[in-house]
Amino acid sequence: MKIIYINIILFFLMISCCSTKKNESSSIKENTKTENQLKKETEFEIVYSSEYGGNDEFSYLVIENSIDLNKEVERLNISNELSEIYNFNFDEKVILFLYLGQKNTGGYAVAIDKLEKVNDEIIIYSRTIAPSKGENVTMALTNPYCIVIIPKAKKYSIK
């Protein structure tokens, strides 16, 4: 008789464990979808960077159409380096030109660490890369910048 009771208890225990695992599995799938959606909203791709040719002051420019893209690429004289970007689709993404400003030596660059979406705004976390102390660098004025593909939003800010 004790064996029957133990078997019944084990049976119900196994059933309850299985149903919990299914709920955890569906919860994981929902979280994964949410994480994938967030990842898509904050993905970026640096397509070009240079130490020369950027603006004299720290600034950024968000390009939302091919006419403005052509103007900026021609102004920077980099049309040969970016021939693949001319057929860019601006439906879901835009192109960000991030200018570090004028520096006294080489060895500087500007990069993006991450993007964060808050409501209808994309917050862009930029980073200045400077030469190490004592590093041999070009002794010339430089104007570093990078060109980045980012998701489209109503508002953008740089931090």
N, C-alpha and C positions, 0 to 999 in steps of 0.2 A: 504494500500500500504506500509506503514511503517513497518507493521508486516511482510510482505513478505521479505523486505530488511533485516530486523533484523534476520529472520530465515535463509536467505541465508548466511549472515555474520557468524552467529553461526555455520552453517553447515561447512563452509570452515575453521573456527577456530577449530572445533572439528577434522576435517580431518588432519589438519596440526599438531595438538597436538599428535594424534595417530601415525603419521609417525615419529615424533621426538622420541617418546617413543620406537619404534621398533629399531631405530638407536642406542639409548642409550643402549637398551637391548643387541644388538649384540656387541656393544663396550664393555660392561661389560663382556660378555662371552669371548671375545678375551683377555681381561685383566686377567680374571680368569685363562685361559689356560696358559698365560705367567707366572702368579704368581705361578700356580701349577708346571710348568716346573722348575722355579727357586727354588721353595721349594724342589723339588726332587733332584736338583743338590746340595743343601746345607743341606740335612738331615744327621744327624749322630745319632749313638746310642752307649752309653757307656755300654759295656758288662761286664766289670770287673774293679775293682780298689783295690789297697792295699797300706798300708803304708810300707810294708816290701818287699825286694827282688829286687827293681829296680836298675838302674845304679847309680853310684856315682856322675855323672855330669848331668846337664840338657841336654836332647837329645830326639830325636824321631827316630822311625824306622817304615817305611812303608813296610808292608808285602803284596806281590802281588802273592804269590803262596803257596801251602800247605806244601811244603818242608821247606821253611823258617819259616812258622808258627809253624810247629812241633818243629823245632830247638829252637825257642824263647820260646815257651811254656814249653819245657823240661828244658831249661836253668833256667827259673823262677820257676820251680817245681810246676806248677799249672795245670797240665794235668787233675787232678780230678775235679777241679772247672770249667773247660772249655770244657767238653766233647762234648757239642752241637756245638761247633765252628769248629770241625774237618771236617765236611762236608760242609764247607763254599764255596759258588760259587764266584770266583774271576772275573767273567765276567764284572760286572758293579761297584763293590765295592772292597775296599781293607781294610786291618786292620792296624790301627795305634797304635803303642805302644808309649805312651808319658811318659817320665821319668822326674821327678822333680829334681832329684839329692839328695845327702845326706843332711839330716837335723839333728840338734843336739837333737831334742825332737820329741815326737809324736804330733798329732794334725794337721799335714800338709797333704795336698792333692793337686792333680792337676786335673783340670777339663777343659772342653771346653765350651766356651760361645756361639760361633757361627762359622759357616763356610761361606766363601764368595768365589764365583767363578768369577775369572777375566781371560777372554780368556781361556787358557788351564791350568790355575793354580788354585789350591785350597789353599786359605789362611785360616789357622786355628788360631783362636783367643783363646789362652789358658789363664787360670787363676790359680794363686797360692792361695790356701786356707790355711791360717795360723791360729794358735790358738789365741784366744782373750787374751789380757793382763790380767794376773792373773788367767787364766784358768788352772785347774789341767790337766797335760799332762803326758804321759809316759816319763820317763827319760831314753831314749835309743836312739841310732842312728837309724834313719829311712830313707828309700829310697822310697818315694811314687811314684806310677805310675798308669796309667789307660790304658785300652785297648778299642779302639773305632772303630766302623765300619763307614767308610766314603766313599763318591763317588770316583770312579777312575778318575784320571787326569794324565796329562803328567808331572806336576810339583807340588810340595807341599812346603809350607813355614809356619812357626810358628811365631806368634806375641804375 
